[in-house]
Amino acid sequence: MGCERLKNRVAIITGAGSGIGEASAVAFADEGARVVAVDVRDAGAAVVDRIRGAGGEALFVAADVSRADDVRRLVAATLERYGRIDVLFNNAAITLVKYVDQTTEDEWDRIMAVNVKSIYLTCHEVVPIMRRQGGGVILNTGSITGLTGQVGTPAYAASKGAVVNLTRALAVDHAHEGIRVNCICPGVTDTPLLQQHFRSLPNPEAARREREARNPIGRLIRPEEVAAAAVFLASDESSAMTGAALLVDGGILASPEYGSLKL
């Protein structure tokens, strides 16, 4: 166990079966949290086994967080096991690499349902609980694509832009209730979602090298680095932060022309 900045806090983490969600579930548990790992796939159960094997406390709930019934069941299972909810980390997301005229209505609706509607559904259930408890923390996974455009992903970019501004709106609405709401905006992070994006391109390896070269730190972000930021935002160390979009991007948005200039 670590220094336990989240000792005994109950944290729901969606999309916990891989990538940033998996790394965050492990990091939260290492900091003393009781983790509810949520995923639509059984991979979340393996993450819980890993946490328990290290001496942590965790519960796996299989759920599609774009569905209201699943979210209500998730919240009920959390309260039945732990009796409270201190942290809600809305991390579940999907992507789509298609231009707008190639994107079907069903594809657009699915992106919005998983990436944006899920936050509405979880907050709809959890905010009243946090209000009764006297406060809590909500984290949302945004993206640098929520702050700037990206080629070939209009549906994903629109959804992540919505996440950033929904975070701000929720923060303003609930600050007086002791509920802090922030989002993390990762850069190019080495996750299964990114690998899916690379595989959709003509030359995946060339795309990876190009992304690494474009980043001032010269490499992709590791999921564990984003998880470290999530621990910070969930802990009392960030007690004065709400409504923030915290960049964890290796400096990629600091200089859009980085890599194109030779001195």
HUHU-V77905 format. One record per residue. SS is DSSP state (alpha for helix, beta for strand, coil for the rest). Layout:
# HUHU-V77905
ss->SS
ss->SS
This chain:
# HUHU-V77905
ss->coil
ss->coil
ss->coil
ss->coil
ss->coil
ss->coil
ss->coil
ss->coil
ss->coil
ss->beta
ss->beta
ss->beta
ss->beta
ss->beta
ss->coil
ss->coil
ss->coil
ss->coil
ss->alpha
ss->alpha
ss->alpha
ss->alpha
ss->alpha
ss->alpha
ss->alpha
ss->alpha
ss->alpha
ss->alpha
ss->alpha
ss->alpha
ss->coil
ss->coil
ss->coil
ss->beta
ss->beta
ss->beta
ss->beta
ss->beta
ss->beta
ss->coil
ss->coil
ss->coil
ss->alpha
ss->alpha
ss->alpha
ss->alpha
ss->alpha
ss->alpha
ss->alpha
ss->alpha
ss->alpha
ss->alpha
ss->alpha
ss->coil
ss->coil
ss->coil
ss->beta
ss->beta
ss->beta
ss->beta
ss->beta
ss->beta
ss->coil
ss->coil
ss->coil
ss->coil
ss->coil
ss->alpha
ss->alpha
ss->alpha
ss->alpha
ss->alpha
ss->alpha
ss->alpha
ss->alpha
ss->alpha
ss->alpha
ss->alpha
ss->alpha
ss->alpha
ss->alpha
ss->alpha
ss->coil
ss->coil
ss->coil
ss->coil
ss->beta
ss->beta
ss->beta
ss->beta
ss->coil
ss->coil
ss->coil
ss->coil
ss->coil
ss->coil
ss->coil
ss->beta
ss->coil
ss->alpha
ss->alpha
ss->alpha
ss->coil
ss->coil
ss->alpha
ss->alpha
ss->alpha
ss->alpha
ss->alpha
ss->alpha
ss->alpha
ss->alpha
ss->alpha
ss->alpha
ss->alpha
ss->alpha
ss->alpha
ss->alpha
ss->alpha
ss->alpha
ss->alpha
ss->alpha
ss->alpha
ss->alpha
ss->alpha
ss->alpha
ss->alpha
ss->alpha
ss->alpha
ss->alpha
ss->alpha
ss->alpha
ss->alpha
ss->coil
ss->coil
ss->beta
ss->beta
ss->beta
ss->beta
ss->beta
ss->beta
ss->coil
ss->coil
ss->alpha
ss->alpha
ss->alpha
ss->coil
ss->coil
ss->coil
ss->coil
ss->coil
ss->coil
ss->beta
ss->alpha
ss->alpha
ss->alpha
ss->alpha
ss->alpha
ss->alpha
ss->alpha
ss->alpha
ss->alpha
ss->alpha
ss->alpha
ss->alpha
ss->alpha
ss->alpha
ss->alpha
ss->alpha
ss->alpha
ss->alpha
ss->alpha
ss->alpha
ss->alpha
ss->alpha
ss->alpha
ss->alpha
ss->coil
ss->beta
ss->beta
ss->beta
ss->beta
ss->beta
ss->beta
ss->beta
ss->beta
ss->coil
ss->coil
ss->beta
ss->coil
ss->coil
ss->alpha
ss->alpha
ss->alpha
ss->alpha
ss->alpha
ss->alpha
ss->alpha
ss->alpha
ss->coil
ss->coil
ss->coil
ss->coil
ss->alpha
ss->alpha
ss->alpha
ss->alpha
ss->alpha
ss->alpha
ss->alpha
ss->alpha
ss->alpha
ss->alpha
ss->alpha
ss->coil
ss->coil
ss->coil
ss->coil
ss->coil
ss->coil
ss->beta
ss->coil
ss->alpha
ss->alpha
ss->alpha
ss->alpha
ss->alpha
ss->alpha
ss->alpha
ss->alpha
ss->alpha
ss->alpha
ss->alpha
ss->alpha
ss->coil
ss->alpha
ss->alpha
ss->alpha
ss->coil
ss->coil
ss->coil
ss->coil
ss->coil
ss->coil
ss->beta
ss->beta
ss->beta
ss->beta
ss->coil
ss->coil
ss->coil
ss->coil
ss->coil
ss->coil
ss->coil
ss->coil
ss->coil
ss->coil
ss->coil
ss->coil
ss->coil
ss->coil
ss->coil
